[in-house]
């Protein structure tokens, strides 16, 4: 495929079609001051918004860098073919009725395939796509009105939803958007290729991705690696769930990893900051555009209200943010300025004693930043400019600028309510190097994301699955044999074809034993597992109550201090997802899990275990001894080795029984391709 450079930074544009949508492309390009050539193609019209019109692509007076195709789906294919033959740089395919409508239209899939074939090596966006806006150069291949203004630098946003893209253009938070691109069906040019192309423009300060699903894991990893190499921070808002992961539904692991857990683990491993809503998405991009990633998660907060100080402290709970305590030096300086009536703390309520005194506020704000805080925020809601005066509030901006200059640390002004940050004020703050932050929750999410990006490492390697797997489920005995081969400790066991044989096997193993019926994915729910059997008679009675003809007899592991789930699911969208969780029959109810993308290191596993609520039990709880962490990590690394060296779709140990001297797989399942 040809480079996307001509498409996204065109010097000439052609519009094919004559409806409202095509007229709007011409109108928006004119309004944005596009300096290049514009021409239209229409069979009957002579002029579209003072734009010259020719009858066909073959009659164009120039080979266009970019084309907006606003005709029906069948004509779209013909037009794409003609443009490709002419050497055009690329196109936006607006028409719908392709693969996205395959449930309603019998020819949806075939038409999309025909469209890709017609394009050849000419890149195109869509179909079913609004196109893009390049606010840097005034190129708006966009079929509707939009709210973007021209920009010299700014962030690039890529979304898989045209309507959300339109909504984002209407934001009044002061965020400069350089590019806004929609991906549509991604019939040919996918999200990863588009995102990679946006990195190339040196005027782009950060990348924002609104993702419904990844198109190409290997290409996405390549994009993330290149973004890191170029120093361009990336923010991701992921919606939806992975269909691929949900297809593996027989285990607890699948239900845990089948949500957004795999995507989140992938983004973290690649050093991309993830947020959970559009407001946080915009605030994070704005913060990154203004100050870039910040060095750590320590912040200093200032406001002239105790209520605001309390709100900001509460809003930070549950986030990886810290308010470092004041040093003695800070306290002395603050008391000199504020007097003895003000309780000194971080977050600081500096009261109204110094309101309107720019020098005093500047000294206070500077003092608050003279610690190990990486960033400062001043909580300030501006009055309505249509009914009130902003004069006294504008003095706070002057004081904040003094603090920024004195300390060389990033600082933002945060309105607790987004509507209390007028857009003209936000834009003025940007000019002065101050981050205009709108809304407490979303602003703190932005700071948390910026701190993550400030401490990210170069993207780790990812195991990218190739080809497809048609797995079968191994019985538990075979699953444990395979795990043992890779180093997982398993109980001594025997497979018995009858209850009587099971009783004899139990005597040979030595009591107590566990008896399991063979052929059940969830043995507890099926009544196919009995623990702590102490005689041959106990085994016979237990076997008679199970709807099974074959039994697994195992030694009973005693002395366990904790139970863990260790599972791996192959998710083609995100790679191999490793899930660690509190184990046992109540795994989902515990809501205690963490996911990682393979491959992992022992250090990463150790840190992940510490994130679990059950970590307190692993470390020794209420006088109980600690579990052997090294053996637990050995077992997890062995599961990884099994998953990566075998054509595995799913591996699960639940529970991994953990004690002072052991970590044993008490139950296991594997779905893999057997040659």
Secondary structure as a PSIPRED ss2 file (coil, helix, strand):
# PSIPRED VFORMAT (PSIPRED V4.0)

   1 X C   1.000  0.000  0.000
   2 X C   1.000  0.000  0.000
   3 X C   1.000  0.000  0.000
   4 X C   1.000  0.000  0.000
   5 X H   0.000  1.000  0.000
   6 X H   0.000  1.000  0.000
   7 X H   0.000  1.000  0.000
   8 X H   0.000  1.000  0.000
   9 X C   1.000  0.000  0.000
  10 X C   1.000  0.000  0.000
  11 X C   1.000  0.000  0.000
  12 X E   0.000  0.000  1.000
  13 X E   0.000  0.000  1.000
  14 X E   0.000  0.000  1.000
  15 X E   0.000  0.000  1.000
  16 X E   0.000  0.000  1.000
  17 X C   1.000  0.000  0.000
  18 X C   1.000  0.000  0.000
  19 X C   1.000  0.000  0.000
  20 X H   0.000  1.000  0.000
  21 X H   0.000  1.000  0.000
  22 X H   0.000  1.000  0.000
  23 X H   0.000  1.000  0.000
  24 X H   0.000  1.000  0.000
  25 X H   0.000  1.000  0.000
  26 X H   0.000  1.000  0.000
  27 X H   0.000  1.000  0.000
  28 X H   0.000  1.000  0.000
  29 X H   0.000  1.000  0.000
  30 X H   0.000  1.000  0.000
  31 X H   0.000  1.000  0.000
  32 X C   1.000  0.000  0.000
  33 X C   1.000  0.000  0.000
  34 X C   1.000  0.000  0.000
  35 X C   1.000  0.000  0.000
  36 X C   1.000  0.000  0.000
  37 X E   0.000  0.000  1.000
  38 X E   0.000  0.000  1.000
  39 X E   0.000  0.000  1.000
  40 X E   0.000  0.000  1.000
  41 X E   0.000  0.000  1.000
  42 X C   1.000  0.000  0.000
  43 X C   1.000  0.000  0.000
  44 X C   1.000  0.000  0.000
  45 X C   1.000  0.000  0.000
  46 X C   1.000  0.000  0.000
  47 X E   0.000  0.000  1.000
  48 X E   0.000  0.000  1.000
  49 X C   1.000  0.000  0.000
  50 X C   1.000  0.000  0.000
  51 X E   0.000  0.000  1.000
  52 X E   0.000  0.000  1.000
  53 X E   0.000  0.000  1.000
  54 X E   0.000  0.000  1.000
  55 X C   1.000  0.000  0.000
  56 X C   1.000  0.000  0.000
  57 X H   0.000  1.000  0.000
  58 X H   0.000  1.000  0.000
  59 X H   0.000  1.000  0.000
  60 X C   1.000  0.000  0.000
  61 X C   1.000  0.000  0.000
  62 X C   1.000  0.000  0.000
  63 X C   1.000  0.000  0.000
  64 X C   1.000  0.000  0.000
  65 X C   1.000  0.000  0.000
  66 X E   0.000  0.000  1.000
  67 X E   0.000  0.000  1.000
  68 X E   0.000  0.000  1.000
  69 X E   0.000  0.000  1.000
  70 X C   1.000  0.000  0.000
  71 X C   1.000  0.000  0.000
  72 X C   1.000  0.000  0.000
  73 X H   0.000  1.000  0.000
  74 X H   0.000  1.000  0.000
  75 X H   0.000  1.000  0.000
  76 X H   0.000  1.000  0.000
  77 X H   0.000  1.000  0.000
  78 X H   0.000  1.000  0.000
  79 X H   0.000  1.000  0.000
  80 X H   0.000  1.000  0.000
  81 X H   0.000  1.000  0.000
  82 X H   0.000  1.000  0.000
  83 X H   0.000  1.000  0.000
  84 X H   0.000  1.000  0.000
  85 X H   0.000  1.000  0.000
  86 X H   0.000  1.000  0.000
  87 X C   1.000  0.000  0.000
  88 X C   1.000  0.000  0.000
  89 X C   1.000  0.000  0.000
  90 X E   0.000  0.000  1.000
  91 X E   0.000  0.000  1.000
  92 X E   0.000  0.000  1.000
  93 X E   0.000  0.000  1.000
  94 X C   1.000  0.000  0.000
  95 X C   1.000  0.000  0.000
  96 X C   1.000  0.000  0.000
  97 X C   1.000  0.000  0.000
  98 X C   1.000  0.000  0.000
  99 X H   0.000  1.000  0.000
 100 X H   0.000  1.000  0.000
 101 X H   0.000  1.000  0.000
 102 X C   1.000  0.000  0.000
 103 X C   1.000  0.000  0.000
 104 X C   1.000  0.000  0.000
 105 X C   1.000  0.000  0.000
 106 X C   1.000  0.000  0.000
 107 X C   1.000  0.000  0.000
 108 X H   0.000  1.000  0.000
 109 X H   0.000  1.000  0.000
 110 X H   0.000  1.000  0.000
 111 X H   0.000  1.000  0.000
 112 X H   0.000  1.000  0.000
 113 X H   0.000  1.000  0.000
 114 X H   0.000  1.000  0.000
 115 X H   0.000  1.000  0.000
 116 X H   0.000  1.000  0.000
 117 X H   0.000  1.000  0.000
 118 X H   0.000  1.000  0.000
 119 X H   0.000  1.000  0.000
 120 X C   1.000  0.000  0.000
 121 X C   1.000  0.000  0.000
 122 X C   1.000  0.000  0.000
 123 X E   0.000  0.000  1.000
 124 X E   0.000  0.000  1.000
 125 X E   0.000  0.000  1.000
 126 X E   0.000  0.000  1.000
 127 X C   1.000  0.000  0.000
 128 X C   1.000  0.000  0.000
 129 X C   1.000  0.000  0.000
 130 X C   1.000  0.000  0.000
 131 X E   0.000  0.000  1.000
 132 X E   0.000  0.000  1.000
 133 X E   0.000  0.000  1.000
 134 X E   0.000  0.000  1.000
 135 X C   1.000  0.000  0.000
 136 X C   1.000  0.000  0.000
 137 X C   1.000  0.000  0.000
 138 X C   1.000  0.000  0.000
 139 X E   0.000  0.000  1.000
 140 X E   0.000  0.000  1.000
 141 X E   0.000  0.000  1.000
 142 X E   0.000  0.000  1.000
 143 X C   1.000  0.000  0.000
 144 X C   1.000  0.000  0.000
 145 X C   1.000  0.000  0.000
 146 X C   1.000  0.000  0.000
 147 X C   1.000  0.000  0.000
 148 X C   1.000  0.000  0.000
 149 X C   1.000  0.000  0.000
 150 X C   1.000  0.000  0.000
 151 X C   1.000  0.000  0.000
 152 X C   1.000  0.000  0.000
 153 X C   1.000  0.000  0.000
 154 X E   0.000  0.000  1.000
 155 X E   0.000  0.000  1.000
 156 X E   0.000  0.000  1.000
 157 X E   0.000  0.000  1.000
 158 X E   0.000  0.000  1.000
 159 X E   0.000  0.000  1.000
 160 X C   1.000  0.000  0.000
 161 X C   1.000  0.000  0.000
 162 X H   0.000  1.000  0.000
 163 X H   0.000  1.000  0.000
 164 X H   0.000  1.000  0.000
 165 X H   0.000  1.000  0.000
 166 X H   0.000  1.000  0.000
 167 X H   0.000  1.000  0.000
 168 X H   0.000  1.000  0.000
 169 X H   0.000  1.000  0.000
 170 X C   1.000  0.000  0.000
 171 X C   1.000  0.000  0.000
 172 X C   1.000  0.000  0.000
 173 X C   1.000  0.000  0.000
 174 X C   1.000  0.000  0.000
 175 X C   1.000  0.000  0.000
 176 X C   1.000  0.000  0.000
 177 X E   0.000  0.000  1.000
 178 X E   0.000  0.000  1.000
 179 X E   0.000  0.000  1.000
 180 X E   0.000  0.000  1.000
 181 X E   0.000  0.000  1.000
 182 X E   0.000  0.000  1.000
 183 X C   1.000  0.000  0.000
 184 X C   1.000  0.000  0.000
 185 X C   1.000  0.000  0.000
 186 X C   1.000  0.000  0.000
 187 X C   1.000  0.000  0.000
 188 X C   1.000  0.000  0.000
 189 X C   1.000  0.000  0.000
 190 X C   1.000  0.000  0.000
 191 X H   0.000  1.000  0.000
 192 X H   0.000  1.000  0.000
 193 X H   0.000  1.000  0.000
 194 X H   0.000  1.000  0.000
 195 X H   0.000  1.000  0.000
 196 X H   0.000  1.000  0.000
 197 X H   0.000  1.000  0.000
 198 X H   0.000  1.000  0.000
 199 X H   0.000  1.000  0.000
 200 X C   1.000  0.000  0.000
 201 X C   1.000  0.000  0.000
 202 X C   1.000  0.000  0.000
 203 X C   1.000  0.000  0.000
 204 X E   0.000  0.000  1.000
 205 X E   0.000  0.000  1.000
 206 X E   0.000  0.000  1.000
 207 X E   0.000  0.000  1.000
 208 X E   0.000  0.000  1.000
 209 X E   0.000  0.000  1.000
 210 X E   0.000  0.000  1.000
 211 X E   0.000  0.000  1.000
 212 X C   1.000  0.000  0.000
 213 X C   1.000  0.000  0.000
 214 X C   1.000  0.000  0.000
 215 X C   1.000  0.000  0.000
 216 X C   1.000  0.000  0.000
 217 X H   0.000  1.000  0.000
 218 X H   0.000  1.000  0.000
 219 X H   0.000  1.000  0.000
 220 X H   0.000  1.000  0.000
 221 X H   0.000  1.000  0.000
 222 X H   0.000  1.000  0.000
 223 X H   0.000  1.000  0.000
 224 X H   0.000  1.000  0.000
 225 X H   0.000  1.000  0.000
 226 X H   0.000  1.000  0.000
 227 X H   0.000  1.000  0.000
 228 X H   0.000  1.000  0.000
 229 X H   0.000  1.000  0.000
 230 X H   0.000  1.000  0.000
 231 X C   1.000  0.000  0.000
 232 X C   1.000  0.000  0.000
 233 X E   0.000  0.000  1.000
 234 X E   0.000  0.000  1.000
 235 X E   0.000  0.000  1.000
 236 X E   0.000  0.000  1.000
 237 X E   0.000  0.000  1.000
 238 X E   0.000  0.000  1.000
 239 X C   1.000  0.000  0.000
 240 X C   1.000  0.000  0.000
 241 X C   1.000  0.000  0.000
 242 X C   1.000  0.000  0.000
 243 X H   0.000  1.000  0.000
 244 X H   0.000  1.000  0.000
 245 X H   0.000  1.000  0.000
 246 X H   0.000  1.000  0.000
 247 X C   1.000  0.000  0.000
 248 X C   1.000  0.000  0.000
 249 X C   1.000  0.000  0.000
 250 X C   1.000  0.000  0.000
 251 X C   1.000  0.000  0.000
 252 X H   0.000  1.000  0.000
 253 X H   0.000  1.000  0.000
 254 X H   0.000  1.000  0.000
 255 X H   0.000  1.000  0.000
 256 X H   0.000  1.000  0.000
 257 X H   0.000  1.000  0.000
 258 X C   1.000  0.000  0.000
 259 X C   1.000  0.000  0.000
 260 X C   1.000  0.000  0.000
 261 X H   0.000  1.000  0.000
 262 X H   0.000  1.000  0.000
 263 X H   0.000  1.000  0.000
 264 X H   0.000  1.000  0.000
 265 X H   0.000  1.000  0.000
 266 X H   0.000  1.000  0.000
 267 X H   0.000  1.000  0.000
 268 X H   0.000  1.000  0.000
 269 X H   0.000  1.000  0.000
 270 X C   1.000  0.000  0.000
 271 X C   1.000  0.000  0.000
 272 X C   1.000  0.000  0.000
 273 X E   0.000  0.000  1.000
 274 X E   0.000  0.000  1.000
 275 X E   0.000  0.000  1.000
 276 X C   1.000  0.000  0.000
 277 X C   1.000  0.000  0.000
 278 X H   0.000  1.000  0.000
 279 X H   0.000  1.000  0.000
 280 X H   0.000  1.000  0.000
 281 X H   0.000  1.000  0.000
 282 X H   0.000  1.000  0.000
 283 X H   0.000  1.000  0.000
 284 X H   0.000  1.000  0.000
 285 X H   0.000  1.000  0.000
 286 X H   0.000  1.000  0.000
 287 X H   0.000  1.000  0.000
 288 X H   0.000  1.000  0.000
 289 X H   0.000  1.000  0.000
 290 X H   0.000  1.000  0.000
 291 X H   0.000  1.000  0.000
 292 X C   1.000  0.000  0.000
 293 X C   1.000  0.000  0.000
 294 X C   1.000  0.000  0.000
 295 X C   1.000  0.000  0.000
 296 X C   1.000  0.000  0.000
 297 X C   1.000  0.000  0.000
 298 X E   0.000  0.000  1.000
 299 X E   0.000  0.000  1.000
 300 X E   0.000  0.000  1.000
 301 X E   0.000  0.000  1.000
 302 X E   0.000  0.000  1.000
 303 X E   0.000  0.000  1.000
 304 X C   1.000  0.000  0.000
 305 X C   1.000  0.000  0.000
 306 X H   0.000  1.000  0.000
 307 X H   0.000  1.000  0.000
 308 X H   0.000  1.000  0.000
 309 X H   0.000  1.000  0.000
 310 X H   0.000  1.000  0.000
 311 X H   0.000  1.000  0.000
 312 X H   0.000  1.000  0.000
 313 X H   0.000  1.000  0.000
 314 X H   0.000  1.000  0.000
 315 X H   0.000  1.000  0.000
 316 X C   1.000  0.000  0.000
 317 X C   1.000  0.000  0.000
 318 X C   1.000  0.000  0.000
 319 X C   1.000  0.000  0.000
 320 X C   1.000  0.000  0.000
 321 X C   1.000  0.000  0.000
 322 X E   0.000  0.000  1.000
 323 X C   1.000  0.000  0.000
 324 X C   1.000  0.000  0.000
 325 X C   1.000  0.000  0.000
 326 X C   1.000  0.000  0.000
 327 X C   1.000  0.000  0.000
 328 X H   0.000  1.000  0.000
 329 X H   0.000  1.000  0.000
 330 X H   0.000  1.000  0.000
 331 X H   0.000  1.000  0.000
 332 X H   0.000  1.000  0.000
 333 X H   0.000  1.000  0.000
 334 X H   0.000  1.000  0.000
 335 X H   0.000  1.000  0.000
 336 X H   0.000  1.000  0.000
 337 X H   0.000  1.000  0.000
 338 X H   0.000  1.000  0.000
 339 X C   1.000  0.000  0.000
 340 X C   1.000  0.000  0.000
 341 X C   1.000  0.000  0.000
 342 X C   1.000  0.000  0.000
 343 X C   1.000  0.000  0.000
 344 X C   1.000  0.000  0.000
 345 X C   1.000  0.000  0.000
 346 X C   1.000  0.000  0.000
 347 X C   1.000  0.000  0.000
 348 X E   0.000  0.000  1.000
 349 X E   0.000  0.000  1.000
 350 X C   1.000  0.000  0.000
 351 X C   1.000  0.000  0.000
 352 X C   1.000  0.000  0.000
 353 X C   1.000  0.000  0.000
 354 X C   1.000  0.000  0.000
 355 X C   1.000  0.000  0.000
 356 X C   1.000  0.000  0.000
 357 X C   1.000  0.000  0.000
 358 X H   0.000  1.000  0.000
 359 X H   0.000  1.000  0.000
 360 X H   0.000  1.000  0.000
 361 X H   0.000  1.000  0.000
 362 X H   0.000  1.000  0.000
 363 X H   0.000  1.000  0.000
 364 X H   0.000  1.000  0.000
 365 X H   0.000  1.000  0.000
 366 X H   0.000  1.000  0.000
 367 X H   0.000  1.000  0.000
 368 X H   0.000  1.000  0.000
 369 X H   0.000  1.000  0.000
 370 X C   1.000  0.000  0.000
 371 X C   1.000  0.000  0.000
 372 X C   1.000  0.000  0.000
 373 X C   1.000  0.000  0.000
 374 X C   1.000  0.000  0.000
 375 X E   0.000  0.000  1.000
 376 X E   0.000  0.000  1.000
 377 X E   0.000  0.000  1.000
 378 X E   0.000  0.000  1.000
 379 X E   0.000  0.000  1.000
 380 X C   1.000  0.000  0.000
 381 X C   1.000  0.000  0.000
 382 X C   1.000  0.000  0.000
 383 X C   1.000  0.000  0.000
 384 X C   1.000  0.000  0.000
 385 X C   1.000  0.000  0.000
 386 X C   1.000  0.000  0.000
 387 X C   1.000  0.000  0.000
 388 X C   1.000  0.000  0.000
 389 X C   1.000  0.000  0.000
 390 X C   1.000  0.000  0.000
 391 X H   0.000  1.000  0.000
 392 X H   0.000  1.000  0.000
 393 X H   0.000  1.000  0.000
 394 X H   0.000  1.000  0.000
 395 X H   0.000  1.000  0.000
 396 X H   0.000  1.000  0.000
 397 X H   0.000  1.000  0.000
 398 X H   0.000  1.000  0.000
 399 X H   0.000  1.000  0.000
 400 X H   0.000  1.000  0.000
 401 X H   0.000  1.000  0.000
 402 X H   0.000  1.000  0.000
 403 X H   0.000  1.000  0.000
 404 X H   0.000  1.000  0.000
 405 X H   0.000  1.000  0.000
 406 X H   0.000  1.000  0.000
 407 X H   0.000  1.000  0.000
 408 X C   1.000  0.000  0.000
 409 X C   1.000  0.000  0.000
 410 X E   0.000  0.000  1.000
 411 X E   0.000  0.000  1.000
 412 X E   0.000  0.000  1.000
 413 X E   0.000  0.000  1.000
 414 X E   0.000  0.000  1.000
 415 X E   0.000  0.000  1.000
 416 X C   1.000  0.000  0.000
 417 X C   1.000  0.000  0.000
 418 X H   0.000  1.000  0.000
 419 X H   0.000  1.000  0.000
 420 X H   0.000  1.000  0.000
 421 X C   1.000  0.000  0.000
 422 X C   1.000  0.000  0.000
 423 X H   0.000  1.000  0.000
 424 X H   0.000  1.000  0.000
 425 X H   0.000  1.000  0.000
 426 X H   0.000  1.000  0.000
 427 X H   0.000  1.000  0.000
 428 X H   0.000  1.000  0.000
 429 X H   0.000  1.000  0.000
 430 X H   0.000  1.000  0.000
 431 X H   0.000  1.000  0.000
 432 X C   1.000  0.000  0.000
 433 X C   1.000  0.000  0.000
 434 X C   1.000  0.000  0.000
 435 X E   0.000  0.000  1.000
 436 X E   0.000  0.000  1.000
 437 X E   0.000  0.000  1.000
 438 X E   0.000  0.000  1.000
 439 X C   1.000  0.000  0.000
 440 X H   0.000  1.000  0.000
 441 X H   0.000  1.000  0.000
 442 X H   0.000  1.000  0.000
 443 X H   0.000  1.000  0.000
 444 X H   0.000  1.000  0.000
 445 X H   0.000  1.000  0.000
 446 X H   0.000  1.000  0.000
 447 X H   0.000  1.000  0.000
 448 X H   0.000  1.000  0.000
 449 X H   0.000  1.000  0.000
 450 X H   0.000  1.000  0.000
 451 X H   0.000  1.000  0.000
 452 X H   0.000  1.000  0.000
 453 X H   0.000  1.000  0.000
 454 X H   0.000  1.000  0.000
 455 X C   1.000  0.000  0.000
 456 X C   1.000  0.000  0.000
 457 X C   1.000  0.000  0.000
 458 X C   1.000  0.000  0.000
 459 X C   1.000  0.000  0.000
 460 X C   1.000  0.000  0.000
 461 X C   1.000  0.000  0.000
 462 X C   1.000  0.000  0.000
 463 X C   1.000  0.000  0.000
 464 X C   1.000  0.000  0.000
 465 X C   1.000  0.000  0.000
 466 X C   1.000  0.000  0.000
 467 X C   1.000  0.000  0.000
 468 X C   1.000  0.000  0.000
 469 X C   1.000  0.000  0.000
 470 X C   1.000  0.000  0.000
 471 X C   1.000  0.000  0.000
 472 X E   0.000  0.000  1.000
 473 X E   0.000  0.000  1.000
 474 X C   1.000  0.000  0.000
 475 X C   1.000  0.000  0.000
 476 X H   0.000  1.000  0.000
 477 X H   0.000  1.000  0.000
 478 X H   0.000  1.000  0.000
 479 X H   0.000  1.000  0.000
 480 X H   0.000  1.000  0.000
 481 X H   0.000  1.000  0.000
 482 X H   0.000  1.000  0.000
 483 X H   0.000  1.000  0.000
 484 X H   0.000  1.000  0.000
 485 X H   0.000  1.000  0.000
 486 X C   1.000  0.000  0.000
 487 X C   1.000  0.000  0.000
 488 X C   1.000  0.000  0.000
 489 X E   0.000  0.000  1.000
 490 X E   0.000  0.000  1.000
 491 X C   1.000  0.000  0.000
 492 X C   1.000  0.000  0.000
 493 X E   0.000  0.000  1.000
 494 X E   0.000  0.000  1.000
 495 X E   0.000  0.000  1.000
 496 X E   0.000  0.000  1.000
 497 X C   1.000  0.000  0.000
 498 X C   1.000  0.000  0.000
 499 X H   0.000  1.000  0.000
 500 X H   0.000  1.000  0.000
 501 X H   0.000  1.000  0.000
 502 X H   0.000  1.000  0.000
 503 X H   0.000  1.000  0.000
 504 X H   0.000  1.000  0.000
 505 X H   0.000  1.000  0.000
 506 X H   0.000  1.000  0.000
 507 X H   0.000  1.000  0.000
 508 X H   0.000  1.000  0.000
 509 X H   0.000  1.000  0.000
 510 X C   1.000  0.000  0.000
 511 X C   1.000  0.000  0.000
 512 X C   1.000  0.000  0.000
 513 X E   0.000  0.000  1.000
 514 X E   0.000  0.000  1.000
 515 X E   0.000  0.000  1.000
 516 X E   0.000  0.000  1.000
 517 X E   0.000  0.000  1.000
 518 X C   1.000  0.000  0.000
 519 X C   1.000  0.000  0.000
 520 X C   1.000  0.000  0.000
 521 X C   1.000  0.000  0.000
 522 X C   1.000  0.000  0.000
 523 X H   0.000  1.000  0.000
 524 X H   0.000  1.000  0.000
 525 X H   0.000  1.000  0.000
 526 X H   0.000  1.000  0.000
 527 X C   1.000  0.000  0.000
 528 X C   1.000  0.000  0.000
 529 X E   0.000  0.000  1.000
 530 X E   0.000  0.000  1.000
 531 X E   0.000  0.000  1.000
 532 X E   0.000  0.000  1.000
 533 X E   0.000  0.000  1.000
 534 X C   1.000  0.000  0.000
 535 X C   1.000  0.000  0.000
 536 X H   0.000  1.000  0.000
 537 X H   0.000  1.000  0.000
 538 X H   0.000  1.000  0.000
 539 X H   0.000  1.000  0.000
 540 X H   0.000  1.000  0.000
 541 X H   0.000  1.000  0.000
 542 X H   0.000  1.000  0.000
 543 X H   0.000  1.000  0.000
 544 X H   0.000  1.000  0.000
 545 X C   1.000  0.000  0.000
 546 X C   1.000  0.000  0.000
 547 X C   1.000  0.000  0.000
 548 X C   1.000  0.000  0.000
 549 X C   1.000  0.000  0.000
 550 X C   1.000  0.000  0.000
 551 X E   0.000  0.000  1.000
 552 X E   0.000  0.000  1.000
 553 X E   0.000  0.000  1.000
 554 X E   0.000  0.000  1.000
 555 X E   0.000  0.000  1.000
 556 X C   1.000  0.000  0.000
 557 X C   1.000  0.000  0.000
 558 X C   1.000  0.000  0.000
 559 X C   1.000  0.000  0.000
 560 X C   1.000  0.000  0.000
 561 X C   1.000  0.000  0.000
 562 X E   0.000  0.000  1.000
 563 X E   0.000  0.000  1.000
 564 X E   0.000  0.000  1.000
 565 X E   0.000  0.000  1.000
 566 X E   0.000  0.000  1.000
 567 X E   0.000  0.000  1.000
 568 X E   0.000  0.000  1.000
 569 X E   0.000  0.000  1.000
 570 X E   0.000  0.000  1.000
 571 X E   0.000  0.000  1.000
 572 X C   1.000  0.000  0.000
 573 X C   1.000  0.000  0.000
 574 X C   1.000  0.000  0.000
 575 X E   0.000  0.000  1.000
 576 X E   0.000  0.000  1.000
 577 X E   0.000  0.000  1.000
 578 X E   0.000  0.000  1.000
 579 X E   0.000  0.000  1.000
 580 X E   0.000  0.000  1.000
 581 X E   0.000  0.000  1.000
 582 X E   0.000  0.000  1.000
 583 X C   1.000  0.000  0.000
 584 X C   1.000  0.000  0.000
 585 X C   1.000  0.000  0.000
 586 X C   1.000  0.000  0.000
 587 X H   0.000  1.000  0.000
 588 X H   0.000  1.000  0.000
 589 X H   0.000  1.000  0.000
 590 X H   0.000  1.000  0.000
 591 X C   1.000  0.000  0.000
 592 X C   1.000  0.000  0.000
 593 X E   0.000  0.000  1.000
 594 X E   0.000  0.000  1.000
 595 X E   0.000  0.000  1.000
 596 X E   0.000  0.000  1.000
 597 X E   0.000  0.000  1.000
 598 X C   1.000  0.000  0.000
 599 X C   1.000  0.000  0.000
 600 X C   1.000  0.000  0.000
 601 X C   1.000  0.000  0.000
 602 X H   0.000  1.000  0.000
 603 X H   0.000  1.000  0.000
 604 X H   0.000  1.000  0.000
 605 X H   0.000  1.000  0.000
 606 X H   0.000  1.000  0.000
 607 X H   0.000  1.000  0.000
 608 X H   0.000  1.000  0.000
 609 X H   0.000  1.000  0.000
 610 X H   0.000  1.000  0.000
 611 X H   0.000  1.000  0.000
 612 X C   1.000  0.000  0.000
 613 X C   1.000  0.000  0.000
 614 X C   1.000  0.000  0.000
 615 X H   0.000  1.000  0.000
 616 X H   0.000  1.000  0.000
 617 X H   0.000  1.000  0.000
 618 X H   0.000  1.000  0.000
 619 X C   1.000  0.000  0.000
 620 X C   1.000  0.000  0.000
 621 X C   1.000  0.000  0.000
 622 X C   1.000  0.000  0.000
 623 X C   1.000  0.000  0.000
 624 X C   1.000  0.000  0.000
 625 X C   1.000  0.000  0.000
 626 X C   1.000  0.000  0.000
 627 X C   1.000  0.000  0.000
 628 X C   1.000  0.000  0.000
 629 X H   0.000  1.000  0.000
 630 X H   0.000  1.000  0.000
 631 X H   0.000  1.000  0.000
 632 X H   0.000  1.000  0.000
 633 X H   0.000  1.000  0.000
 634 X H   0.000  1.000  0.000
 635 X H   0.000  1.000  0.000
 636 X H   0.000  1.000  0.000
 637 X H   0.000  1.000  0.000
 638 X H   0.000  1.000  0.000
 639 X H   0.000  1.000  0.000
 640 X H   0.000  1.000  0.000
 641 X H   0.000  1.000  0.000
 642 X H   0.000  1.000  0.000
 643 X H   0.000  1.000  0.000
 644 X H   0.000  1.000  0.000
 645 X H   0.000  1.000  0.000
 646 X C   1.000  0.000  0.000
 647 X C   1.000  0.000  0.000
 648 X E   0.000  0.000  1.000
 649 X E   0.000  0.000  1.000
 650 X E   0.000  0.000  1.000
 651 X E   0.000  0.000  1.000
 652 X E   0.000  0.000  1.000
 653 X E   0.000  0.000  1.000
 654 X E   0.000  0.000  1.000
 655 X E   0.000  0.000  1.000
 656 X E   0.000  0.000  1.000
 657 X E   0.000  0.000  1.000
 658 X E   0.000  0.000  1.000
 659 X C   1.000  0.000  0.000
 660 X C   1.000  0.000  0.000
 661 X C   1.000  0.000  0.000
 662 X C   1.000  0.000  0.000
 663 X E   0.000  0.000  1.000
 664 X E   0.000  0.000  1.000
 665 X E   0.000  0.000  1.000
 666 X C   1.000  0.000  0.000
 667 X C   1.000  0.000  0.000
 668 X E   0.000  0.000  1.000
 669 X E   0.000  0.000  1.000
 670 X E   0.000  0.000  1.000
 671 X E   0.000  0.000  1.000
 672 X E   0.000  0.000  1.000
 673 X C   1.000  0.000  0.000
 674 X C   1.000  0.000  0.000
 675 X C   1.000  0.000  0.000
